[in-house]
């Protein structure tokens, strides 16, 4: 099980996120699906590709309201556009997708 209060290194987070994206469950918040993904015209294949192949380049941000670490996964969509998916590792097999943004908005 993953301790949400433990800050992972960039490499640990990237490895764990890729593993969960391939073998576990990715849960989308309503905001992620309705306000981010659909509004910005990303497909589920885009999200899948970013999470399985993307990189964690920035240190996580701690969310005091929810007591967890948010990790930014930067990658390319299936069309080659760059985007960032903000995630939270909920457990060893669950990942929460919070939002997705085009790289140029970051």
C-alpha positions as semicolon CSV with decimal commas, in nm:
position;residue;x (nm);y (nm);z (nm)
1;X;0,000;0,000;0,000
2;X;0,113;0,354;-0,073
3;X;0,131;0,605;0,211
4;X;-0,018;0,926;0,068
5;X;0,170;1,129;0,327
6;X;0,506;0,998;0,201
7;X;0,661;1,213;-0,068
8;X;0,803;0,994;-0,345
9;X;1,111;1,087;-0,544
10;X;1,049;1,188;-0,905
11;X;1,170;0,848;-1,027
12;X;0,962;0,655;-0,771
13;X;0,650;0,854;-0,859
14;X;0,703;0,812;-1,234
15;X;0,757;0,438;-1,199
16;X;0,454;0,392;-0,973
17;X;0,225;0,604;-1,195
18;X;0,328;0,412;-1,507
19;X;0,276;0,080;-1,328
20;X;-0,072;0,177;-1,206
21;X;-0,167;0,311;-1,550
22;X;-0,070;-0,022;-1,706
23;X;-0,196;-0,269;-1,445
24;X;-0,419;-0,085;-1,199
25;X;-0,713;0,154;-1,198
26;X;-0,717;0,518;-1,304
27;X;-1,008;0,707;-1,151
28;X;-1,121;1,032;-1,314
29;X;-1,275;1,308;-1,105
30;X;-1,585;1,477;-1,249
31;X;-1,373;1,789;-1,297
32;X;-1,118;1,588;-1,491
33;X;-1,374;1,435;-1,724
34;X;-1,617;1,721;-1,780
35;X;-1,415;2,037;-1,722
36;X;-1,068;1,934;-1,837
37;X;-1,067;1,637;-2,071
38;X;-1,382;1,702;-2,272
39;X;-1,350;2,081;-2,267
40;X;-0,995;2,064;-2,399
41;X;-1,073;1,783;-2,646
42;X;-0,853;1,509;-2,502
43;X;-0,947;1,145;-2,553
44;X;-0,915;0,856;-2,310
45;X;-0,634;0,727;-2,535
46;X;-0,448;1,056;-2,483
47;X;-0,473;1,019;-2,105
48;X;-0,368;0,656;-2,119
49;X;-0,066;0,738;-2,336
50;X;0,047;1,028;-2,115
51;X;0,021;0,824;-1,795
52;X;0,196;0,517;-1,938
53;X;0,476;0,702;-2,118
54;X;0,500;1,044;-1,951
55;X;0,757;1,175;-1,708
56;X;0,741;1,334;-1,365
57;X;0,978;1,631;-1,390
58;X;0,858;1,854;-1,107
59;X;0,850;1,794;-0,734
60;X;0,501;1,718;-0,606
61;X;0,274;1,964;-0,431
62;X;0,120;1,871;-0,099
63;X;-0,256;1,927;-0,078
64;X;-0,335;2,006;0,284
65;X;-0,712;1,984;0,228
66;X;-0,690;1,620;0,115
67;X;-0,360;1,522;0,284
68;X;-0,195;1,385;-0,030
69;X;0,075;1,460;-0,284
70;X;-0,011;1,576;-0,636
71;X;0,222;1,468;-0,915
72;X;0,241;1,629;-1,259
73;X;0,288;1,379;-1,540
74;X;0,415;1,547;-1,855
75;X;0,385;1,369;-2,186
76;X;0,254;1,365;-2,539
77;X;-0,092;1,286;-2,666
78;X;-0,143;1,035;-2,946
79;X;-0,130;1,333;-3,187
80;X;0,202;1,453;-3,043
81;X;0,072;1,753;-2,847
82;X;0,231;1,807;-2,506
83;X;0,010;1,799;-2,198
84;X;0,030;1,753;-1,823
85;X;-0,197;1,531;-1,615
86;X;-0,219;1,614;-1,244
87;X;-0,250;1,291;-1,044
88;X;-0,265;1,153;-0,692
89;X;-0,146;0,803;-0,607
90;X;-0,427;0,664;-0,392
91;X;-0,287;0,314;-0,334
92;X;-0,050;0,064;-0,490
93;X;-0,310;0,002;-0,764
94;X;-0,520;0,321;-0,781
95;X;-0,443;0,655;-0,939
96;X;-0,667;0,962;-0,928
97;X;-0,661;1,192;-1,233
98;X;-0,748;1,544;-1,118
99;X;-0,698;1,762;-1,426
100;X;-0,522;1,783;-1,762
101;X;-0,372;2,095;-1,913
102;X;-0,195;2,175;-2,236
103;X;0,176;2,233;-2,174
104;X;0,145;2,595;-2,286
105;X;-0,099;2,672;-1,998
106;X;0,146;2,565;-1,730
